[in-house]
Amino acid sequence: MRSIISLNSLHYLVAAETKAWFTIDKQTIKIAPFKLSEKGIEIEPKSSRNIIKDAAAAL
């Protein structure tokens, strides 16, 4: 695991060393892939060192 941030009261966002990003539900411990997109096109993150939380983003 490279980085982790609390998205809200129920979810963490986790970035792994190998470009994989996931959400974790704090109550159920369910892990799901976190997909990133720009203008409707799925993109792969280039870095997992820093996660900058956008206050306007919603899960």
BELDA-V719285 format. One record per run of one state. SS is the DSSP state (alpha for helix, beta for strand, coil for the rest). FROM is the first residue (numbers start at 0). TO is the last residue. Records with the same first field share a line. If there is no record, write none. Layout:
SS->FROM-TO  FROM-TO
//
This chain:
coil->0-1  6-9  15-19  25-29  33-34  38-39  43-58
beta->2-5  10-14  20-24  30-32  35-37  40-42
//
